[in-house]
Amino acid sequence: MIRRELNYILTSLMFFTRIPILVKLEYSPEILGQSRRYFPLVGVIVALSTSLVLILANSIFSTEVSTILSMIFSVLLTGAFHEDGFLDVCDGFGGGYGKDKILTIMKDSRIGAYAGIGAVLLLLFKFILLKEVAAHGISFLLGVTIFSHSISRFMASLITQYFKYVQDIDKSKAKPIGDAKLNTSIFILSFLPCLFGLYFVSFEYLISATLFSLLISLVLSLYFKKHIGGYTGDCLGAIQQVSELSIYLTCLGLWKFI
């Protein structure tokens, strides 16, 4: 059982990051689907890695430079996996009309005007939010980034659990994840890594960040369902990115009242 769970963890890391996996893994679409239980744990690993880069860089450079270096490292670490989905959604839903047209545009590897504008706004907003989070100290930075990366990935998993996957390409990388449904108890337990952020910030941040992120994720998912009948892998990437930003925003707003 331990070996199986370790295989799930490493499969999740292999799929969602560029971290080298130095051991040979058992692989099947079913294993990839079940590895979804460790999405939030991957988020914790990404959060700790990018925060460490920001903290170390900030001992030499300004907060602005350190934040940009952290963002660059995040893109390299994840291969811009979720950002790519966000940009495809911007192009598909911005330039398409009707399910078939939207899906066709999202499959296109070329970047259109909506994706270009979306990329600028996404990165600019993330830079400003991260810079302000870092300005409140190391503990706040660690707590908020852990919440942002882990809860946002849990929300993508939540949508996978309860909404319909609509991509029609058998070779789609996200298809095994879309096809898999976790046992309810396992799904609930998958939220546990998100609690690690409580070591650095208070419980109020966790509750507020989770509720606002849930609201944003559900609104986006219902929007996707209305226009294409469900979600695609790109939609999950967009949900993760928007949810991540919403958590930064929530925690910064809550800082004023605690």
Sine and cosine of phi, psi and omega as CSV:
sin_phi,cos_phi,sin_psi,cos_psi,sin_omega,cos_omega
0.00,0.00,-0.68,0.73,0.02,-1.00
-0.89,0.46,-0.67,0.74,0.02,-1.00
-0.88,0.47,-0.65,0.76,0.02,-1.00
-0.90,0.44,-0.71,0.71,0.00,-1.00
-0.91,0.41,-0.62,0.78,0.06,-1.00
-0.89,0.45,-0.61,0.79,0.05,-1.00
-0.89,0.45,-0.63,0.77,0.05,-1.00
-0.89,0.45,-0.70,0.72,-0.02,-1.00
-0.88,0.48,-0.74,0.67,-0.04,-1.00
-0.93,0.37,-0.56,0.83,0.06,-1.00
-0.90,0.43,-0.67,0.75,0.03,-1.00
-0.90,0.44,-0.68,0.74,0.05,-1.00
-0.89,0.46,-0.67,0.74,-0.02,-1.00
-0.90,0.44,-0.62,0.78,-0.07,-1.00
-0.97,0.23,-0.60,0.80,-0.15,-0.99
-0.96,-0.27,-0.06,1.00,0.04,-1.00
-0.67,-0.74,0.08,-1.00,0.09,-1.00
-0.97,-0.23,0.26,0.97,0.02,-1.00
-0.91,0.41,0.82,-0.57,-0.02,-1.00
-0.90,0.44,0.74,-0.67,0.08,-1.00
-0.97,-0.25,0.93,-0.37,-0.18,-0.98
-1.00,0.00,0.04,1.00,0.04,-1.00
-0.90,-0.44,0.43,-0.90,0.02,-1.00
-0.98,0.19,0.78,-0.63,-0.06,-1.00
-0.96,-0.28,0.54,-0.84,0.24,-0.97
-0.95,0.30,0.70,-0.72,-0.02,-1.00
-0.69,-0.73,0.63,-0.78,0.14,-0.99
-0.33,-0.94,0.34,-0.94,0.07,-1.00
-0.83,0.56,-0.55,0.83,0.01,-1.00
-0.92,0.39,-0.65,0.76,0.03,-1.00
-0.90,0.44,-0.68,0.73,0.04,-1.00
-0.88,0.48,-0.68,0.74,0.01,-1.00
-0.89,0.45,-0.68,0.73,-0.02,-1.00
-0.96,0.28,-0.35,0.94,0.03,-1.00
-0.92,0.39,-0.18,0.98,0.01,-1.00
-0.86,0.51,-0.41,0.91,0.02,-1.00
-0.88,0.47,-0.30,0.96,-0.04,-1.00
-0.95,-0.30,0.24,0.97,0.08,-1.00
-0.82,0.58,-0.76,0.65,0.00,-1.00
-0.88,0.47,-0.57,0.82,0.04,-1.00
-0.90,0.43,-0.65,0.76,0.09,-1.00
-0.86,0.51,-0.63,0.77,0.04,-1.00
-0.87,0.50,-0.65,0.76,0.04,-1.00
-0.89,0.46,-0.68,0.73,0.00,-1.00
-0.89,0.45,-0.70,0.71,0.03,-1.00
-0.90,0.44,-0.68,0.73,-0.02,-1.00
-0.88,0.47,-0.73,0.68,-0.01,-1.00
-0.90,0.43,-0.62,0.78,-0.02,-1.00
-0.92,0.39,-0.74,0.67,-0.04,-1.00
-0.94,0.34,-0.57,0.82,0.04,-1.00
-0.91,0.41,-0.64,0.77,0.02,-1.00
-0.88,0.48,-0.66,0.75,0.05,-1.00
-0.88,0.48,-0.70,0.71,-0.01,-1.00
-0.90,0.44,-0.70,0.72,-0.03,-1.00
-0.90,0.43,-0.72,0.69,-0.01,-1.00
-0.91,0.40,-0.68,0.73,0.00,-1.00
-0.91,0.41,-0.55,0.83,-0.04,-1.00
-0.94,0.34,-0.26,0.97,0.08,-1.00
-0.97,0.22,-0.19,0.98,-0.01,-1.00
-0.87,-0.49,-0.70,0.71,-0.13,-0.99
-0.95,-0.32,0.04,-1.00,0.07,-1.00
-0.95,0.32,0.25,-0.97,0.02,-1.00
-0.89,0.46,-0.59,0.80,0.00,-1.00
-0.89,0.46,-0.76,0.65,0.00,-1.00
-0.90,0.43,-0.68,0.73,-0.01,-1.00
-0.89,0.46,-0.64,0.77,0.02,-1.00
-0.90,0.43,-0.68,0.73,0.02,-1.00
-0.90,0.43,-0.67,0.74,0.04,-1.00
-0.88,0.48,-0.63,0.77,0.04,-1.00
-0.90,0.44,-0.66,0.75,0.02,-1.00
-0.91,0.41,-0.65,0.76,0.05,-1.00
-0.88,0.47,-0.70,0.71,0.01,-1.00
-0.89,0.46,-0.63,0.78,0.02,-1.00
-0.88,0.48,-0.68,0.73,0.03,-1.00
-0.90,0.44,-0.68,0.74,0.03,-1.00
-0.91,0.41,-0.62,0.78,-0.04,-1.00
-0.92,0.38,-0.63,0.78,-0.07,-1.00
-0.98,-0.21,-0.12,0.99,-0.06,-1.00
0.93,0.37,0.41,0.91,-0.03,-1.00
0.80,0.60,0.56,0.83,-0.10,-1.00
-0.86,0.51,-0.77,0.64,-0.04,-1.00
-0.98,0.19,-0.58,0.81,0.04,-1.00
-0.87,0.50,-0.63,0.78,0.02,-1.00
-0.88,0.48,-0.66,0.75,0.05,-1.00
-0.90,0.44,-0.66,0.75,0.04,-1.00
-0.86,0.51,-0.70,0.71,-0.03,-1.00
-0.92,0.39,-0.63,0.78,0.05,-1.00
-0.89,0.45,-0.61,0.79,0.04,-1.00
-0.91,0.41,-0.66,0.76,0.04,-1.00
-0.85,0.53,-0.72,0.69,0.00,-1.00
-0.93,0.37,-0.72,0.69,-0.08,-1.00
-0.90,0.44,-0.77,0.63,-0.05,-1.00
-0.99,0.14,-0.38,0.92,0.05,-1.00
-0.98,0.19,-0.62,0.78,-0.09,-1.00
-0.95,-0.30,-0.12,0.99,-0.06,-1.00
-0.96,-0.27,0.39,-0.92,0.07,-1.00
-0.69,-0.72,0.87,-0.49,-0.06,-1.00
1.00,-0.05,0.46,-0.89,-0.10,-0.99
-0.83,0.55,-0.77,0.63,-0.07,-1.00
-0.88,0.47,-0.67,0.74,-0.02,-1.00
-0.93,0.38,-0.67,0.74,0.00,-1.00
-0.88,0.47,-0.72,0.69,-0.01,-1.00
-0.91,0.41,-0.60,0.80,0.02,-1.00
-0.90,0.44,-0.70,0.72,0.01,-1.00
-0.91,0.42,-0.65,0.76,-0.01,-1.00
-0.92,0.40,-0.45,0.89,0.04,-1.00
-0.97,0.23,-0.35,0.94,-0.05,-1.00
-0.94,0.33,0.77,-0.63,-0.04,-1.00
-0.97,0.23,-0.24,0.97,0.01,-1.00
-0.97,0.26,0.48,-0.88,-0.01,-1.00
-0.98,-0.18,0.79,-0.61,0.03,-1.00
-0.99,-0.16,-0.11,-0.99,-0.06,-1.00
-0.89,0.46,-0.66,0.75,-0.03,-1.00
-0.91,0.42,-0.63,0.78,0.03,-1.00
-0.93,0.37,-0.64,0.77,0.03,-1.00
-0.88,0.47,-0.72,0.70,0.04,-1.00
-0.91,0.41,-0.66,0.75,0.01,-1.00
-0.88,0.48,-0.64,0.77,0.00,-1.00
-0.90,0.44,-0.70,0.71,0.00,-1.00
-0.88,0.47,-0.75,0.66,-0.03,-1.00
-0.91,0.41,-0.67,0.74,-0.01,-1.00
-0.87,0.49,-0.78,0.62,-0.07,-1.00
-0.94,0.34,-0.61,0.79,0.02,-1.00
-0.91,0.42,-0.72,0.69,0.00,-1.00
-0.90,0.43,-0.66,0.75,0.00,-1.00
-0.90,0.43,-0.64,0.77,0.02,-1.00
-0.88,0.48,-0.73,0.68,-0.03,-1.00
-0.90,0.43,-0.69,0.72,-0.01,-1.00
-0.91,0.42,-0.71,0.71,0.01,-1.00
-0.90,0.44,-0.63,0.78,0.02,-1.00
-0.88,0.48,-0.69,0.72,0.00,-1.00
-0.94,0.35,-0.61,0.79,0.06,-1.00
-0.88,0.47,-0.71,0.71,-0.01,-1.00
-0.89,0.45,-0.51,0.86,-0.03,-1.00
-0.92,0.40,-0.31,0.95,-0.03,-1.00
-1.00,0.00,0.06,1.00,0.08,-1.00
0.94,-0.35,0.27,-0.96,-0.10,-1.00
-0.90,0.43,-0.70,0.72,-0.03,-1.00
-0.88,0.48,-0.71,0.71,0.02,-1.00
-0.89,0.45,-0.68,0.74,0.02,-1.00
-0.85,0.52,-0.75,0.66,-0.04,-1.00
-0.90,0.43,-0.72,0.70,-0.01,-1.00
-0.88,0.47,-0.73,0.68,-0.07,-1.00
-0.94,0.34,-0.65,0.76,0.01,-1.00
-0.93,0.38,-0.59,0.81,0.07,-1.00
-0.89,0.45,-0.72,0.69,0.06,-1.00
-0.86,0.52,-0.72,0.69,-0.09,-1.00
-0.89,0.46,-0.73,0.69,-0.06,-1.00
-0.97,0.23,-0.59,0.81,-0.05,-1.00
-0.99,0.14,-0.73,0.69,-0.03,-1.00
-0.91,0.40,-0.64,0.77,-0.01,-1.00
-0.89,0.45,-0.58,0.81,0.05,-1.00
-0.96,0.27,-0.54,0.84,0.10,-0.99
-0.89,0.45,-0.62,0.79,0.01,-1.00
-0.91,0.42,-0.63,0.78,0.08,-1.00
-0.89,0.46,-0.64,0.77,0.05,-1.00
-0.91,0.41,-0.61,0.79,0.04,-1.00
-0.87,0.50,-0.71,0.70,0.01,-1.00
-0.90,0.44,-0.63,0.77,0.05,-1.00
-0.88,0.48,-0.59,0.81,-0.06,-1.00
-0.94,0.35,-0.57,0.82,-0.20,-0.98
-0.85,-0.52,-0.09,1.00,0.04,-1.00
-0.90,-0.43,0.19,-0.98,-0.10,-0.99
-1.00,-0.05,0.72,-0.69,0.10,-1.00
-0.99,0.12,0.77,-0.64,-0.14,-0.99
-0.89,-0.46,-0.07,1.00,0.00,-1.00
-0.90,0.44,0.68,-0.73,-0.11,-0.99
-0.97,-0.26,0.20,0.98,-0.01,-1.00
-0.99,-0.13,0.86,-0.51,-0.03,-1.00
-0.89,0.46,-0.46,0.89,-0.04,-1.00
-1.00,0.03,0.05,1.00,0.03,-1.00
-0.85,0.52,0.73,-0.68,-0.04,-1.00
-0.89,0.46,-0.51,0.86,-0.07,-1.00
-1.00,0.05,-0.10,1.00,-0.09,-1.00
-0.86,0.51,-0.71,0.70,0.04,-1.00
-0.87,0.50,-0.56,0.83,0.03,-1.00
-0.94,0.34,-0.65,0.76,0.02,-1.00
-0.92,0.39,-0.52,0.86,-0.02,-1.00
-0.98,0.19,-0.41,0.91,-0.12,-0.99
-1.00,0.08,0.65,-0.76,0.12,-0.99
-0.84,-0.54,0.78,-0.62,-0.02,-1.00
-0.99,0.11,0.49,-0.87,0.19,-0.98
-0.83,0.55,0.64,-0.77,-0.09,-1.00
-0.83,0.55,-0.69,0.72,-0.01,-1.00
-0.91,0.41,-0.62,0.78,0.03,-1.00
-0.92,0.40,-0.65,0.76,0.02,-1.00
-0.88,0.48,-0.70,0.71,0.02,-1.00
-0.90,0.45,-0.68,0.73,0.01,-1.00
-0.90,0.44,-0.42,0.91,-0.01,-1.00
-0.91,0.42,-0.26,0.97,0.03,-1.00
-0.97,0.23,-0.30,0.95,-0.12,-0.99
-0.81,0.59,-0.65,0.76,0.02,-1.00
-0.85,0.52,-0.44,0.90,0.02,-1.00
-0.88,0.47,-0.47,0.88,-0.05,-1.00
-0.94,0.33,-0.25,0.97,-0.01,-1.00
-0.87,0.50,-0.47,0.88,0.02,-1.00
-0.90,0.43,-0.33,0.94,0.00,-1.00
-0.92,0.40,-0.28,0.96,0.06,-1.00
-0.92,0.39,-0.38,0.92,-0.11,-0.99
-0.94,-0.35,-0.49,0.87,-0.01,-1.00
-0.70,-0.72,0.21,-0.98,-0.10,-0.99
-0.98,0.22,0.23,-0.97,-0.07,-1.00
-0.88,0.47,-0.50,0.86,-0.02,-1.00
-0.85,0.52,-0.59,0.81,0.01,-1.00
-0.91,0.40,-0.67,0.75,0.00,-1.00
-0.88,0.47,-0.75,0.66,-0.03,-1.00
-0.89,0.46,-0.76,0.65,-0.04,-1.00
-0.90,0.44,-0.70,0.72,-0.02,-1.00
-0.90,0.43,-0.66,0.75,-0.02,-1.00
-0.92,0.39,-0.70,0.71,-0.04,-1.00
-0.92,0.40,-0.70,0.72,-0.01,-1.00
-0.93,0.36,-0.64,0.77,0.05,-1.00
-0.89,0.45,-0.64,0.77,0.04,-1.00
-0.89,0.46,-0.68,0.73,0.02,-1.00
-0.88,0.48,-0.74,0.67,0.00,-1.00
-0.87,0.49,-0.69,0.72,-0.05,-1.00
-0.91,0.42,-0.65,0.76,0.01,-1.00
-0.93,0.37,-0.64,0.77,0.03,-1.00
-0.88,0.47,-0.72,0.69,0.02,-1.00
-0.89,0.46,-0.68,0.73,-0.03,-1.00
-0.91,0.41,-0.63,0.77,0.05,-1.00
-0.92,0.38,-0.57,0.82,0.07,-1.00
-0.90,0.43,-0.72,0.70,0.03,-1.00
-0.89,0.46,-0.67,0.75,0.00,-1.00
-0.89,0.46,-0.63,0.77,0.00,-1.00
-0.89,0.46,-0.64,0.77,-0.15,-0.99
-1.00,-0.10,-0.50,0.86,-0.01,-1.00
-0.78,-0.63,0.03,1.00,0.08,-1.00
1.00,0.03,0.06,1.00,-0.02,-1.00
0.23,-0.97,-0.68,-0.73,-0.02,-1.00
-0.69,-0.73,0.30,-0.95,0.14,-0.99
-0.84,-0.54,0.05,-1.00,0.08,-1.00
-0.86,0.50,-0.61,0.79,0.04,-1.00
-0.90,0.44,-0.61,0.79,0.03,-1.00
-0.89,0.46,-0.62,0.78,0.04,-1.00
-0.90,0.43,-0.64,0.77,0.06,-1.00
-0.88,0.47,-0.66,0.75,0.02,-1.00
-0.91,0.41,-0.66,0.75,0.03,-1.00
-0.88,0.47,-0.68,0.74,0.01,-1.00
-0.88,0.47,-0.71,0.71,-0.04,-1.00
-0.92,0.38,-0.73,0.69,-0.01,-1.00
-0.92,0.40,-0.63,0.78,0.04,-1.00
-0.90,0.44,-0.67,0.75,0.04,-1.00
-0.86,0.52,-0.72,0.70,0.02,-1.00
-0.90,0.43,-0.63,0.77,-0.02,-1.00
-0.90,0.43,-0.54,0.84,0.00,-1.00
-0.95,0.30,-0.67,0.74,0.11,-0.99
-0.83,0.56,-0.73,0.69,-0.05,-1.00
-0.90,0.45,-0.70,0.72,0.01,-1.00
-0.87,0.48,-0.73,0.68,-0.05,-1.00
-0.92,0.38,-0.59,0.81,0.06,-1.00
-0.92,0.39,-0.64,0.77,0.04,-1.00
-0.92,0.40,-0.63,0.77,-0.01,-1.00
-0.93,0.38,-0.47,0.88,0.02,-1.00
-0.82,0.57,-0.54,0.84,-0.04,-1.00
-0.93,0.38,-0.37,0.93,-0.14,-0.99
-0.93,-0.36,-0.04,1.00,-0.02,-1.00
-0.93,-0.37,0.00,0.00,0.00,0.00
